[in-house]
């Protein structure tokens, strides 16, 4: 998911999902 999402917003959401 991180590889596909390179925007800070995407990474921020990804961290919340973890």
Phi, psi and omega in degrees: 000318180296323180296326180281320182266118181249357181275153181297324180296318180296315180296321180299315179295321180299319180296323180293322181291332182294000000 
